[in-house]
Amino acid sequence: MERIDANLLKKAITYAAFVLRQNKKVVDSLNVFPVPDGDTGTNMSLTMDQAVKELEQVSSADLKKVADKAAWGSLMGARGNSGVILSQLFRGFAQGIPANKSSLSSMELALAYKSGVDAAYRAVMRPVEGTILTVARETADKMISEAKRTNDLSIILENTLKYGEKVLAKTPEMLKALKEANVVDAGGKGLLFLMMGFLEVIKNPELDISTAYQSSVVDSAGDISYSKTYQEIKYMYCTELFITGNAIDMEALKKELSSLGDSMIVTGTAELAKIHIHTNRPDLVLGSSLKWGELSNIKIDNMKIQHKEMIGNSVESNENYDKLYDNKSDNKKIGVISVSSGQGLNEIFSSLGADIIEGGQSMNPSTESILSVVEKTGYNDIIILPNNKNIILTAEQVKSISKKNIHVLPTKSIPQGISALLAFNPDVSIEENILNMSENIKTVVSGEVTYAVRDTQYNGTQIKTGDILGIIDGKLQIVGTDIEEVIIKLVELMTEGKEEGMITIYYGSDIEESAVEKTVDILTQRYDEFDIEYYSGGQSLYYYIVSVE
């Protein structure tokens, strides 16, 4: 075979997605960090599923239309850094195909692939070698080289794939983290699985793929999930407001409000304070606040009614989502959209003024799911808080699609996202908000406690499956066997060099409140100059998320 037409390209991409889907767990297992969110294979597979879903709608023999549909689908389905890079490969590939072509020669196919690699490199601000980018670049160059020798697509792709395996095997020599963990790059491995599937169709054009793909692939509504178990709400009213004054005593204000409810967050300066609290007496909260100045942006929501509406209705999850979170258009000139996972964390972000996109570790939202929330809101100016380094690129892609004025604040953790929101003021410009929120992020140290999913070595430390891991700002710092011992040690490291401040603990769905209270008692005795607060985050996989400011 010397040429590929629209039907064969569509079939090859579809089967490539199937091969990757069958092997996504292999790719997931190559995660360098041995934490329970190795999702490279899953992200790449879901990205490809959306591309194939778009291809199912194409009946045209126009080869460029097929490539364009695959590019659009992968763009909409892109999840995580690996998915975004993959979508850019398809975007550049489609751009590299001339219009009105009924088929491509082997060299034209190779040059289109090279165009995809160039687009992927442009999409990444600081490309790192030893990743999917390296494997893509090297295989594109090899494909062009092979196309100069022969027109036979089977030979070209087979030799390219063999060369790609050699490049992938060398990735641990390019990245220290890969070598230490004794794995090859996950994204590169995923790309080679795609090439394997593509090659199989080129070698056997009559291959029956009808049973290889189930049309029920990805549904953007699937990104949003809720617990439908009703929990009695102790404090009914989510109350928030601003106080403008001249000499607001933050500590006195906190002390007076602390007896009126829970989930209290009081932040600001002597001139401007922001209050959030769950209470049964919002009248007393307002009365206490009036002592310190003028009140504005007062918002009181009955959480019991909201919660009952959400869990008692059998309508689709997107409509439930709107009822609980999409109710702020009348209160803000600027919209804030935050990625979050866990009932408690969702409630905190929502009460601070953000619309929620369900997602985070192990569940990166797609471009389409972020875009759908952006377009639903009534705001033209929108700030997106990814709260995870693997979601930032996806959020950035939304900027290039939406006509709205979108700013992506590159928050890499839940504590950074919450800290950014505490600086948000709907009455000032989006530029001033970005500046203030960015400054707040700089003051936060983020910590996480989770567990190891496999045996490995990291930074010279031996790690066994089930070990408890303490992570500070994305870097593994502690390996232990007891959850409470690890969080106490984690806080010790996070507070080094600080004489005072605030320690906030968000405990996950696997942690009992009694265990948190015991830990907080120990920390309170050790850090008497720090304010210590704890909330139910409800997050899975991560026992604790910790913030020190």
C-alpha positions, 0 to 999 in steps of 0.5 A: 500500500502506497496511499491512504484515503479518508475511509482508511484513515478513519478506520486506522484512527478508530482502531488505534484508539481501541488498541490504546484503550485495551492497554491504558492500564499498562500506560497508567502503571508507568506513572513516576510518582507512585501515588494513586493518580497514574492517569496518563493512559486513561487521559490519552484514551479518553481523548482518543475516544472523543476523537473517534466519537466525532469520526463516527459522524463523518461519511465524507470521502474528503480526507481533510474533513476526516482529519479535521473531525479527529482533531476537533474531537481530540481537542474537546476530549483532551484531558491532562497534559498528555491528552492536550499534547495528543490533541495538538498532534492531531491538530497539527496533523490536520493542518498539514493535510492540503484541502481537497485531497482524496488520498495521501502518499507515504511522504505526505502522511509523514510530513503531516505527522511532522506538522503535528509534532511541531504543533505539539511543541509549540503548545508546551511552554517549556518542552521536556525531553524524555517525554511523549514529545521526544518520542513523537519528534524522533518517530516523525523524523524516522517516518520521513527518512523511511518515506524517502527509501520506499513508498510502502506504508507498511514498511515505513510504519513498521520501521518507524514503530521499531525505532520508536520503541528504541527511543522510548527505551532511552527516555530513562537516560533523558529524565532522572525521575524515569530512571530512578523509578525504573520506568519509561515515559508513560505518554511515549508508551501511549503514543506507540500503542496508537501507532501499533493500532494504526499500523495493524489497519495499514497492514490489513485494510480489510480488518473487521473493527466493528466489535473493537469499538463500543459507541458508548465512549465518553459523555461530557456529563460523566465528568460530573458526579455527586453523592446522593446520600443525604447527610443532615446539615448541622448549620443551615445557612451559608453566610458570606459578606465583606466588611469595609472599615478603618480598624477591623480587628481580625482576631477579635472578629474571628473569636466572636464569630467562632461560636456561631457556626463552623466552616468559618473563614475570615480573611483580609486587612484592617480596611477590608475583611471577607467572611464565610461561615455556616451558621444557624444565626446569620442575623448574629453574624451580621450584627457582629460584623456591623460593629467593624464597618459597613457591610456589602455583598451579603449572601445567605443561602439555605444549604438544606434546601439546596441539598434536598433539591439536588438529591431528591430530584431525578433529573440529569446530573447536569441540571442538579449541577446547575441548581447547586452551583450555577446560582451566582450570576446575579451577585458577581460581575466576574465569574470564577470557575474552580476544579474540585472533587469531594463534597466538602471541598465543593461546598467550600469553593462554591461558598467562596463564590466559585462555580465548580467543575468536578475533577482533580487527581485521577479524574482530569476534566476534559476541554469540553467539560470546562468549556461547557461550564464556561459557556453556561455562566453569564459572565464575559470575564472568567477566572479559571482555577485548575488546582492541579498542574495536570489540568492547567494546559487543558484550561488554557485550551479553553481560552483559544476556543471560547469568545469570553475573556478567560484568565487561567490562574495556574493554581496547582493545588486545592490550598492554592485555589482556596487562597486565591478565592479568598483574595477575590473581590467581585467589585474590582476589575478582573486585572486587579483580581488576578494580581491580588489572587496571584499574590495570595497563591505565593503565600501558601505551602500545600501538603498532601498525605496519600499512599503508594500504589507500587514498589519503587524508588524516588530520590534515593528512598525505597517505597513499598506498596501501601506506604504512607506518603507526605508530599509538599508542593508536589515533591515527595518528602516523607515515607512512613507507615502511619497516616497520623505520624506522616501528617504531623511530620508533614506539618512540621516540615511545612512550618519550618522557618515560620513563627506564626500563621494558619494551618488548615487541614482538609480530611478525606472520605477515608478519615474519621473526624475523631482521628482528625480531632486527635491530630489537631489536638497534638498540633495545637499543643505544638504550634500555639502561635498558629491558628489551626482549622480543619474541614471535611473535604470529602476527597478520595485517594488523598487522606489529607490536604494541608495548607500553611499560610 
